[in-house]
C-alpha cells in the first residue's frame, strides 16, 4: 500500500478543533487576570475547552487508526 496517503479532512478537522481550544482556555485565564470575567466563568470556559479538546482529539485518534487499518498496517 502507499504510505504517502494523507489522513482524511475530517481527521485533520478534529485535530485543528482540538488545538484551537487551548488558546481559548488561555484567553479565559488572561481575562480573569485583567478582571474582565469572574473566576467561575474562567473555570467554566477552561473546563469546557478541555472537554471539547479531549473529545476531538479522541475522534482524531480514531480517524487515524481507521486510516491505518485501511492501508493494511
Number of C-alpha atoms within 10 A of each C-alpha: 8 7 9 6 10 11 15 12 10 12 20 15 15 19 18 15 16 22 16 13 21 14 11 15 20 15 15 21 20 14 16 17 13 9 10 12 14 13 15 10 14 21 15 13 19 19 13 14 21 16 14 15 21 15 14 21 20 15 18 23 14 13 19 17 14 14 17 14 10 10 12 10 9
